Amino acid sequence: MRLIRLKEVMHICGLGRSSIYKFMEEGRFPKSVSLGDRAVAWVESEIEQWIEERLVDRD
């Protein structure tokens, strides 16, 4: 399992910071994991799965 930070999440999925947090709040994007007081990351496999679901939906 690999944890990735916001900058990499934005690069991988093509969304901006505000969109990622908005979608998280709406339950439409994987939740972040707390790494400490001011640091969060995402599980890379959850981000990859989210992207794959978007690709399947477009067919």
KEPA-832568 format. One record per residue: y, z, x of N, C-alpha, C in turn; residue number from 1; residue in one letter. Coordinates in pm, 1 decimal. Last residue first. Layout:
{site {Y; Z; X}; {Y; Z; X}; {Y; Z; X}; NUM; 'A'}
...
REM end
This chain:
{site {455.1; -2092.2; -1835.1}; {361.7; -2202.1; -1868.1}; {356.2; -2231.4; -2015.0}; 59; 'D'}
{site {606.5; -1869.0; -1797.2}; {678.0; -1996.0; -1806.8}; {587.4; -2113.4; -1841.3}; 58; 'R'}
{site {437.0; -1652.7; -1767.5}; {511.3; -1665.0; -1892.3}; {579.1; -1800.3; -1907.1}; 57; 'D'}
{site {353.4; -1673.7; -1503.8}; {257.5; -1702.1; -1609.3}; {330.8; -1727.8; -1740.2}; 56; 'V'}
{site {585.8; -1590.5; -1372.1}; {535.8; -1726.5; -1351.0}; {437.5; -1767.3; -1459.3}; 55; 'L'}
{site {606.4; -1325.0; -1449.9}; {713.9; -1417.1; -1486.7}; {665.8; -1562.7; -1474.6}; 54; 'R'}
{site {376.2; -1223.7; -1328.4}; {387.3; -1221.8; -1474.0}; {496.4; -1316.2; -1522.3}; 53; 'E'}
{site {449.5; -1248.9; -1058.0}; {339.6; -1328.2; -1111.3}; {341.7; -1334.5; -1263.1}; 52; 'E'}
{site {652.2; -1050.9; -1047.8}; {685.7; -1191.5; -1025.4}; {576.3; -1281.3; -1083.4}; 51; 'I'}
{site {496.9; -821.1; -1091.1}; {607.1; -851.6; -1182.3}; {644.7; -999.7; -1170.3}; 50; 'W'}
{site {331.9; -829.8; -864.9}; {272.8; -845.0; -998.0}; {379.7; -882.6; -1100.7}; 49; 'Q'}
{site {523.3; -780.4; -665.4}; {449.5; -907.1; -665.6}; {387.6; -933.6; -801.8}; 48; 'E'}
{site {592.5; -519.9; -737.8}; {694.7; -625.2; -740.9}; {626.9; -761.8; -746.4}; 47; 'I'}
{site {350.2; -392.8; -692.3}; {407.4; -390.7; -827.6}; {514.6; -498.2; -842.6}; 46; 'E'}
{site {318.0; -427.0; -417.7}; {222.7; -492.2; -508.5}; {273.6; -493.7; -652.6}; 45; 'S'}
{site {525.5; -262.5; -313.6}; {530.4; -408.2; -298.3}; {437.4; -479.2; -396.7}; 44; 'E'}
{site {691.0; -16.1; -475.9}; {557.7; -53.5; -430.0}; {551.5; -206.4; -429.7}; 43; 'V'}
{site {1019.3; 55.9; -353.7}; {931.2; 5.6; -457.1}; {796.5; -25.3; -395.5}; 42; 'W'}
{site {1234.4; 335.9; -279.0}; {1163.7; 213.2; -243.1}; {1077.1; 173.8; -361.8}; 41; 'A'}
{site {1521.5; 534.8; -191.5}; {1416.3; 491.8; -282.9}; {1352.9; 364.1; -228.7}; 40; 'V'}
{site {1711.9; 810.1; -82.9}; {1638.5; 689.0; -47.1}; {1529.2; 660.6; -149.8}; 39; 'A'}
{site {1833.7; 1056.7; -89.1}; {1914.1; 938.7; -122.1}; {1844.0; 807.8; -90.6}; 38; 'R'}
{site {1623.9; 1252.4; -57.8}; {1745.0; 1279.5; -134.6}; {1817.7; 1153.0; -179.4}; 37; 'D'}
{site {1324.6; 1052.1; -71.2}; {1401.6; 1166.6; -24.4}; {1525.1; 1181.9; -110.1}; 36; 'G'}
{site {1203.0; 850.0; -192.5}; {1159.5; 877.8; -55.5}; {1229.3; 1001.0; 1.3}; 35; 'L'}
{site {1091.8; 772.6; -515.1}; {1184.2; 849.4; -433.3}; {1123.3; 876.7; -296.5}; 34; 'S'}
{site {1033.7; 449.6; -628.0}; {971.2; 572.7; -582.4}; {1071.0; 644.5; -493.1}; 33; 'V'}
{site {1128.2; 258.7; -920.8}; {1134.3; 291.4; -779.1}; {1066.2; 425.9; -753.5}; 32; 'S'}
{site {943.0; 70.4; -1162.1}; {1024.4; 185.8; -1124.1}; {1020.3; 207.2; -973.6}; 31; 'K'}
{site {953.7; -280.3; -1238.9}; {884.6; -162.3; -1183.1}; {982.7; -52.5; -1139.6}; 30; 'P'}
{site {1119.8; -373.3; -1541.3}; {1104.3; -390.7; -1397.1}; {1037.4; -265.6; -1342.1}; 29; 'F'}
{site {1176.5; -305.2; -1798.5}; {1135.2; -443.1; -1774.6}; {1116.3; -475.1; -1626.2}; 28; 'R'}
{site {1294.3; -75.2; -1886.3}; {1149.3; -76.9; -1877.7}; {1092.7; -215.3; -1850.3}; 27; 'G'}
{site {1563.9; -53.9; -1873.2}; {1510.0; -112.2; -1995.7}; {1357.5; -115.0; -1997.3}; 26; 'E'}
{site {1592.6; 35.5; -1613.8}; {1634.0; 124.1; -1723.3}; {1576.1; 76.9; -1856.5}; 25; 'E'}
{site {1513.6; -194.9; -1478.4}; {1435.7; -71.7; -1465.9}; {1465.0; 21.9; -1582.3}; 24; 'M'}
{site {1723.8; -367.8; -1547.4}; {1589.0; -397.3; -1595.0}; {1498.0; -275.1; -1584.0}; 23; 'F'}
{site {1929.1; -232.2; -1406.0}; {1938.4; -251.9; -1551.8}; {1799.9; -277.7; -1609.7}; 22; 'K'}
{site {1840.2; -252.2; -1142.2}; {1852.7; -120.0; -1203.8}; {1864.8; -129.1; -1356.1}; 21; 'Y'}
{site {1845.9; -535.5; -1115.2}; {1722.9; -460.0; -1091.2}; {1730.2; -324.4; -1160.5}; 20; 'I'}
{site {2115.9; -590.4; -1162.0}; {2013.7; -643.1; -1253.0}; {1883.6; -566.5; -1237.8}; 19; 'S'}
{site {2238.4; -466.4; -942.2}; {2267.7; -418.7; -1077.7}; {2164.9; -468.3; -1178.5}; 18; 'S'}
{site {2127.7; -616.6; -722.8}; {2108.2; -472.7; -737.1}; {2128.3; -425.6; -881.1}; 17; 'R'}
{site {1990.4; -936.1; -827.8}; {2087.0; -849.4; -763.2}; {2058.7; -703.8; -793.9}; 16; 'G'}
{site {1685.4; -1118.3; -766.1}; {1778.2; -1046.4; -854.1}; {1875.5; -964.9; -770.2}; 15; 'L'}
{site {1483.5; -1229.0; -615.5}; {1601.3; -1310.0; -645.8}; {1700.8; -1245.5; -740.0}; 14; 'G'}
{site {1257.6; -1106.8; -519.6}; {1260.8; -1143.1; -661.7}; {1384.4; -1222.6; -701.9}; 13; 'C'}
{site {1300.9; -1082.7; -237.6}; {1173.8; -1131.8; -291.7}; {1188.7; -1183.5; -434.7}; 12; 'I'}
{site {1560.2; -975.8; -213.5}; {1526.1; -1101.9; -148.7}; {1401.5; -1164.4; -212.3}; 11; 'H'}
{site {1535.9; -734.0; -352.0}; {1633.2; -834.3; -397.3}; {1599.0; -971.3; -339.5}; 10; 'M'}
{site {1346.2; -610.1; -187.7}; {1314.9; -636.3; -328.5}; {1407.6; -745.7; -381.9}; 9; 'V'}
{site {1495.4; -583.4; 46.9}; {1379.3; -672.3; 45.5}; {1337.5; -706.2; -97.1}; 8; 'E'}
{site {1689.4; -399.7; -40.4}; {1730.3; -528.9; 15.9}; {1614.9; -629.5; 13.2}; 7; 'K'}
{site {1533.9; -172.8; -122.6}; {1608.4; -254.6; -217.7}; {1643.5; -392.4; -163.2}; 6; 'L'}
{site {1216.5; -156.3; 57.1}; {1349.0; -108.1; 19.1}; {1421.5; -212.5; -66.2}; 5; 'R'}
{site {870.8; -103.8; -11.7}; {980.2; -189.2; 34.3}; {1112.3; -140.1; -22.1}; 4; 'I'}
{site {556.3; 15.0; 89.0}; {679.7; 41.5; 16.3}; {790.5; -45.3; 75.4}; 3; 'L'}
{site {220.3; -80.8; 52.9}; {343.7; -91.6; 130.5}; {463.2; -64.7; 40.4}; 2; 'R'}
{site {-117.6; 0.0; 85.6}; {0.0; 0.0; 0.0}; {123.6; 0.0; 89.9}; 1; 'M'}
REM end
